[in-house]
Amino acid sequence: MYVEVFVISKMLWYFAKGVSCQVNSCEVKRTAESLVVTVQVSPEAGFVVVTESFCSDTAVSRKMDPRHDQRGAPCSSPVCVHNPHLEALEDDILYHFSLGTGTHDLPAMFGDVKFVCVGGSPWRMKAFIEYIAAELTMEDPKSEYPNICAGTDRYAMYKIGPILSVSHGMGIPSIAIMLHELIKLLHHAHCTDVTIIRIGTSGGIGLEPGTVVVTKQSVDATFLPKFEQVILAKTVVRNTDLDPSLAEELLQCSKELNQFETVIGNTMCTLDFYEGQARLDGAFCSYTEKDKQEYLNKASEAGVCNIEMESSVFAAMCKLSGLRAAVVCVTLLDRLKGDQMSSSHDILHSYQQRPQTLVGHYIKKQLKSKAGCSFK
């Protein structure tokens, strides 16, 4: 039944946009771990392939049945990959991590991971692991934490207990590469019930600088909730929904902290920092201040609270792999009032601490609940 519901929902999505379409084909691939539904849709202008996946028939049934609360489910949820070619690899080399199944005991190294926090810069992710270690009093907060990916200069990775902290660079291509290898790492390590959260900075729309935005849905630069990628000359469209219950839990954590303003809203993910975000201060600009204001106001009317460059592919890939995911970004400025960061270094630095403070509180609360013990 869920296959029919998925196909109908995609047709209704096009009809709601005023575009007529027809479904050319629907293919269902079933494995021991997952069910992948691929729908070929022909709207008026072009051809797209829409995909959706479910980690197992059991997981699908639970999602479709409101009587089941996933948060309290005793059944563990694996990290899914959808690639039959991986089974033929004797050694899956995670090149950009300088790790591999043939050279490293991934289950021993990462099998206990329950929380993954990702962010743009290596410095920020090392700072996060140091912060969370001090919060949980798990190790000496003054000790050095080795970079697990020291064999490469592409990404940085740090771990303490069940918490993994990974840098992803800037923009969709960089985070997508990292996520492919991270998802495979978690899969090879046999991790279950993993929650992944992206922390970062963003430009706000109509919000005071320093406001933290927990993403409800990632939208593209035309304000549509989708991620598009061309694969083998076909446009593949993927869903960008994030876990709504996780977003609400993070909002509740912010209320408990009572240190800064936090809202839930849509996040616009763009391909560029300058023209793609309607900035007037790039090397090239073919529009006016009025054009910029009209565009940003339309974004606001569509529910967009902030702008960044990674959330769409992050949401899409996490959904495909069955990871419970959230995006938590602080706004450094109100884009309706300017384009450049004019606040002092100290103020900007204090803003950047807010997502890690919120996520740290969430992780501490979850571990306390599961362990039935208290932290200092």
LOTORTI-417414 format. One record per residue (C-alpha): residue in one letter; x, y, z. Coordinates in nm, 2 decimals, always signed. Each point is the difference from the previous one (the first is absolute). Layout:
BEGIN
A/X/Y/Z
...
END
This chain:
BEGIN
M/+0.00/+0.00/+0.00
Y/+0.28/+0.24/+0.09
V/+0.13/-0.02/-0.36
E/-0.33/+0.12/-0.14
V/-0.02/+0.28/+0.26
F/+0.35/+0.11/-0.11
V/-0.08/+0.01/-0.37
I/-0.33/+0.18/+0.05
S/+0.17/+0.26/+0.23
K/+0.26/+0.08/-0.27
M/-0.28/+0.05/-0.26
L/-0.19/+0.23/+0.24
W/+0.32/+0.20/+0.06
Y/+0.02/+0.09/-0.37
F/-0.37/+0.07/-0.02
A/+0.02/+0.23/+0.30
K/+0.26/+0.20/-0.20
G/-0.23/+0.03/-0.29
V/+0.20/-0.25/-0.21
S/-0.17/-0.29/-0.17
C/+0.20/-0.33/-0.01
Q/-0.02/-0.37/-0.05
V/+0.18/-0.29/+0.17
N/+0.19/-0.20/-0.26
S/+0.12/-0.28/+0.22
C/+0.04/-0.10/+0.36
E/+0.28/-0.24/+0.10
V/+0.03/-0.16/+0.34
K/+0.33/-0.16/+0.11
R/-0.01/-0.21/+0.32
T/+0.30/-0.11/+0.20
A/+0.04/-0.15/+0.35
E/+0.05/+0.35/+0.14
S/-0.20/+0.24/-0.22
L/-0.27/+0.07/-0.24
V/+0.08/+0.26/-0.27
V/-0.28/+0.15/-0.22
T/+0.10/+0.17/-0.32
V/-0.27/+0.19/-0.19
Q/+0.06/+0.14/-0.35
V/-0.22/+0.31/-0.04
S/-0.05/+0.21/-0.31
P/-0.12/+0.35/+0.09
E/-0.07/+0.25/-0.27
A/+0.36/+0.12/-0.02
G/+0.24/-0.29/+0.00
F/+0.06/-0.33/+0.17
V/+0.09/-0.07/+0.36
V/+0.06/-0.31/+0.21
V/-0.13/+0.02/+0.35
T/+0.14/-0.25/+0.26
E/-0.10/-0.09/+0.35
S/+0.13/-0.27/+0.23
F/-0.10/-0.18/+0.31
C/+0.25/-0.19/+0.22
S/-0.22/-0.31/+0.04
D/-0.36/-0.12/-0.03
T/-0.02/+0.02/+0.38
A/+0.12/+0.36/+0.00
V/-0.25/+0.09/-0.27
S/-0.28/-0.16/+0.19
R/+0.10/+0.19/+0.32
K/+0.01/+0.33/-0.19
M/-0.34/-0.06/-0.15
D/-0.16/-0.10/+0.33
P/-0.05/+0.30/+0.24
R/-0.03/-0.24/+0.29
H/+0.37/-0.05/-0.01
D/+0.23/+0.26/+0.14
Q/+0.34/-0.04/-0.16
R/+0.18/+0.18/+0.29
G/-0.11/-0.27/+0.24
A/+0.03/-0.30/-0.23
P/+0.20/-0.29/+0.13
C/+0.09/-0.10/-0.36
S/+0.34/+0.13/-0.11
S/+0.03/+0.20/-0.32
P/+0.30/-0.08/-0.22
V/+0.18/+0.24/-0.23
C/-0.10/-0.09/-0.35
V/+0.20/+0.01/-0.32
H/-0.17/-0.06/-0.34
N/+0.29/-0.13/-0.22
P/+0.02/-0.37/-0.09
H/+0.35/+0.06/-0.15
L/+0.14/+0.04/+0.35
E/-0.05/-0.37/+0.07
A/+0.26/-0.09/-0.26
L/+0.27/+0.22/+0.16
E/+0.27/-0.19/+0.20
D/+0.11/+0.33/+0.14
D/-0.22/+0.31/+0.00
I/+0.24/+0.29/+0.01
L/-0.14/+0.31/+0.16
Y/+0.26/+0.21/-0.19
H/-0.08/+0.35/+0.13
F/+0.01/-0.13/+0.36
S/+0.32/-0.20/-0.05
L/-0.19/-0.30/+0.14
G/-0.11/-0.34/-0.14
T/-0.16/-0.33/+0.08
G/+0.31/-0.19/-0.08
T/+0.24/+0.23/+0.20
H/-0.21/+0.09/+0.30
D/-0.23/-0.18/+0.24
L/-0.29/+0.23/-0.05
P/-0.25/-0.18/+0.24
A/+0.26/+0.02/+0.27
M/+0.08/+0.37/-0.07
F/-0.35/+0.13/-0.06
G/-0.26/-0.27/+0.09
D/-0.11/+0.19/+0.31
V/-0.08/+0.32/-0.18
K/-0.35/+0.14/+0.08
F/+0.05/+0.37/-0.08
V/+0.17/+0.16/-0.29
C/+0.06/+0.38/-0.02
V/+0.12/+0.15/-0.32
G/+0.11/+0.35/-0.09
G/+0.20/+0.19/-0.25
S/+0.34/+0.07/+0.15
P/+0.24/-0.25/+0.16
W/+0.07/+0.26/+0.28
R/-0.37/+0.02/+0.09
M/-0.04/-0.38/+0.01
K/+0.30/-0.04/+0.23
A/-0.13/+0.27/+0.22
F/-0.33/-0.18/+0.01
I/+0.15/-0.33/+0.12
E/+0.20/+0.18/+0.26
Y/-0.31/+0.18/+0.12
I/-0.22/-0.32/+0.01
A/+0.28/-0.18/+0.19
A/+0.01/+0.26/+0.26
E/-0.38/+0.01/+0.02
L/-0.02/-0.37/+0.05
T/+0.31/-0.03/+0.22
M/+0.09/-0.30/-0.21
E/+0.37/+0.09/-0.03
D/+0.24/+0.27/+0.10
P/-0.13/+0.31/-0.18
K/+0.36/+0.12/-0.03
S/+0.12/-0.31/-0.18
E/+0.08/-0.01/-0.37
Y/-0.25/-0.18/-0.23
P/+0.17/-0.16/-0.30
N/-0.13/+0.05/-0.35
I/-0.11/-0.34/-0.12
C/+0.03/+0.12/-0.36
A/+0.35/+0.13/+0.05
G/+0.11/-0.20/-0.31
T/-0.19/+0.25/-0.22
D/-0.04/+0.38/-0.01
R/-0.36/-0.02/-0.14
Y/-0.20/-0.05/+0.32
A/+0.06/-0.02/+0.38
M/-0.16/-0.25/+0.23
Y/+0.00/-0.02/+0.38
K/-0.17/-0.25/+0.24
I/-0.07/-0.03/+0.36
G/-0.22/-0.28/+0.13
P/-0.32/-0.03/-0.21
I/+0.05/+0.34/-0.16
L/+0.17/+0.06/-0.34
S/+0.09/+0.35/-0.12
V/+0.08/+0.05/-0.37
S/+0.08/+0.30/-0.22
H/-0.17/+0.02/-0.35
G/+0.15/+0.30/-0.17
M/-0.21/+0.26/-0.18
G/-0.28/-0.06/-0.24
I/-0.21/-0.28/-0.14
P/+0.28/-0.19/-0.19
S/+0.23/-0.01/+0.31
I/-0.26/-0.12/+0.25
A/-0.14/-0.25/-0.25
I/+0.34/-0.17/-0.04
M/+0.04/-0.01/+0.38
L/-0.35/-0.14/+0.05
H/+0.05/-0.28/-0.25
E/+0.30/-0.12/+0.20
L/-0.14/+0.07/+0.34
I/-0.32/-0.20/-0.07
K/+0.21/-0.29/-0.13
L/+0.22/+0.03/+0.31
L/-0.30/-0.02/+0.23
H/-0.14/-0.29/-0.20
H/+0.32/-0.20/+0.00
A/+0.04/+0.07/+0.37
H/-0.36/-0.15/+0.06
C/-0.12/+0.31/+0.17
T/-0.36/+0.03/+0.10
D/-0.24/+0.27/+0.12
V/+0.23/+0.28/-0.11
T/-0.10/+0.36/+0.02
I/+0.19/+0.25/-0.22
I/+0.00/+0.38/+0.04
R/+0.16/+0.26/-0.22
I/+0.11/+0.31/+0.19
G/+0.11/+0.32/-0.17
T/-0.06/+0.36/-0.09
S/-0.24/+0.17/-0.23
G/-0.15/+0.32/-0.12
G/-0.34/+0.08/+0.16
I/-0.30/+0.15/-0.16
G/-0.19/+0.24/+0.23
L/+0.17/-0.15/+0.31
E/+0.22/+0.16/+0.26
P/+0.37/-0.10/-0.04
G/+0.08/-0.28/+0.23
T/-0.34/-0.17/-0.04
V/+0.04/-0.38/-0.03
V/-0.21/-0.17/-0.28
V/-0.10/-0.36/+0.02
T/-0.09/-0.10/-0.35
K/-0.35/-0.13/-0.07
Q/+0.06/-0.06/-0.37
S/+0.28/+0.09/-0.24
V/-0.11/+0.18/-0.31
D/+0.18/+0.09/-0.32
A/+0.05/+0.35/-0.14
T/-0.35/-0.01/-0.15
F/-0.14/-0.08/+0.35
L/-0.09/-0.36/-0.09
P/+0.07/-0.28/+0.25
K/+0.22/-0.22/-0.22
F/+0.36/-0.09/-0.09
E/+0.08/-0.05/-0.37
Q/+0.30/-0.19/-0.13
V/+0.08/-0.11/-0.36
I/+0.09/-0.37/-0.01
L/+0.07/-0.17/-0.33
A/-0.16/+0.30/-0.18
K/-0.32/-0.02/+0.20
T/-0.12/+0.24/+0.26
V/-0.06/-0.18/+0.32
V/-0.21/+0.18/+0.26
R/+0.02/-0.09/+0.37
N/-0.19/+0.09/+0.30
T/+0.14/+0.25/+0.25
D/-0.22/-0.05/+0.30
L/+0.18/-0.02/+0.34
D/-0.12/-0.18/+0.31
P/-0.28/+0.22/+0.15
S/+0.01/-0.16/+0.34
L/+0.38/+0.06/+0.03
A/-0.05/+0.36/-0.09
E/-0.26/+0.04/+0.27
E/+0.23/-0.17/+0.25
L/+0.28/+0.24/-0.09
L/-0.24/+0.30/+0.04
Q/-0.10/-0.13/+0.35
C/+0.37/-0.03/+0.09
S/+0.04/+0.37/-0.09
K/-0.28/+0.09/+0.22
E/+0.16/-0.19/+0.29
L/+0.33/+0.18/-0.06
N/-0.17/+0.34/-0.03
Q/+0.31/+0.16/-0.13
F/-0.09/+0.11/-0.36
E/-0.29/+0.02/-0.24
T/-0.07/-0.32/-0.20
V/-0.26/-0.05/-0.27
I/-0.11/-0.27/-0.23
G/-0.03/+0.10/-0.37
N/+0.10/-0.08/-0.35
T/+0.36/+0.03/-0.12
M/+0.09/+0.10/-0.35
C/+0.29/-0.19/-0.14
T/+0.19/+0.17/-0.29
L/+0.28/-0.09/-0.23
D/+0.20/+0.32/+0.07
F/+0.08/+0.25/+0.27
Y/-0.04/+0.31/-0.21
E/-0.24/+0.02/-0.30
G/-0.18/-0.32/+0.11
Q/-0.09/+0.17/+0.32
A/-0.09/+0.34/-0.16
R/+0.31/+0.18/+0.14
L/+0.11/+0.33/-0.14
D/+0.36/-0.02/+0.10
G/+0.14/-0.28/-0.23
A/+0.23/+0.04/-0.29
F/-0.31/-0.01/-0.23
C/-0.35/+0.13/+0.05
S/-0.27/+0.06/-0.26
Y/-0.29/+0.10/+0.22
T/-0.09/+0.30/+0.22
E/-0.06/+0.05/+0.37
K/-0.37/+0.00/-0.08
D/+0.02/-0.33/-0.18
K/+0.19/-0.15/+0.30
Q/-0.26/+0.12/+0.25
E/-0.29/-0.13/-0.21
Y/+0.17/-0.34/-0.02
L/+0.08/-0.03/+0.37
N/-0.35/+0.11/+0.09
K/-0.14/-0.27/-0.22
A/+0.22/-0.25/+0.17
S/-0.13/+0.12/+0.34
E/-0.36/-0.04/-0.12
A/+0.09/-0.36/-0.09
G/+0.10/-0.06/+0.36
V/+0.38/+0.03/-0.05
C/+0.17/+0.12/+0.31
N/+0.37/-0.04/-0.10
I/+0.23/-0.07/-0.29
E/+0.30/-0.24/-0.02
M/+0.16/-0.24/-0.25
E/-0.02/-0.36/+0.12
S/-0.34/-0.09/+0.15
S/-0.18/-0.13/-0.31
V/+0.24/-0.29/-0.08
F/+0.05/-0.06/+0.37
A/-0.37/-0.05/+0.05
A/-0.04/-0.21/-0.32
M/+0.29/-0.24/+0.08
C/-0.09/-0.04/+0.36
K/-0.36/-0.08/-0.09
L/+0.12/-0.26/-0.25
S/+0.23/-0.17/+0.25
G/-0.26/+0.00/+0.28
L/+0.19/+0.24/+0.22
R/-0.19/+0.22/+0.25
A/+0.12/+0.34/-0.10
A/-0.02/+0.37/+0.08
V/+0.17/+0.32/-0.11
V/+0.08/+0.27/+0.27
C/+0.15/+0.32/-0.12
V/+0.05/+0.34/+0.16
T/-0.07/+0.32/-0.20
L/+0.30/+0.24/-0.02
L/-0.20/+0.29/-0.15
D/-0.34/+0.10/-0.14
R/+0.03/-0.01/-0.37
L/-0.28/+0.25/-0.04
K/+0.23/+0.25/+0.16
G/+0.33/-0.07/-0.17
D/+0.24/-0.26/-0.15
Q/+0.32/+0.03/+0.19
M/+0.08/-0.12/+0.36
S/+0.06/+0.33/+0.18
S/-0.01/-0.13/+0.36
S/+0.32/-0.03/+0.19
H/+0.20/-0.32/+0.00
D/-0.09/-0.07/+0.37
I/-0.37/+0.03/-0.07
L/+0.01/-0.22/-0.31
H/+0.20/-0.26/+0.20
S/-0.26/+0.01/+0.28
Y/-0.28/-0.05/-0.26
Q/+0.19/-0.31/-0.14
Q/+0.00/-0.16/+0.34
R/-0.38/-0.01/+0.01
P/-0.07/-0.30/-0.22
Q/+0.26/-0.21/+0.18
T/-0.14/+0.10/+0.33
L/-0.35/-0.10/-0.10
V/+0.10/-0.33/-0.16
G/+0.23/-0.07/+0.30
H/-0.29/+0.04/+0.23
Y/-0.22/-0.23/-0.22
I/+0.27/-0.28/+0.00
K/+0.06/+0.04/+0.37
K/-0.38/-0.03/+0.07
Q/-0.03/-0.31/-0.23
L/+0.29/-0.18/+0.16
K/-0.12/+0.08/+0.35
S/-0.34/-0.14/-0.09
K/+0.13/-0.32/-0.16
A/+0.26/-0.06/+0.28
G/-0.23/+0.09/+0.28
C/+0.28/+0.20/+0.16
S/+0.10/+0.36/+0.04
F/+0.29/+0.21/-0.13
K/+0.15/+0.29/+0.17
END
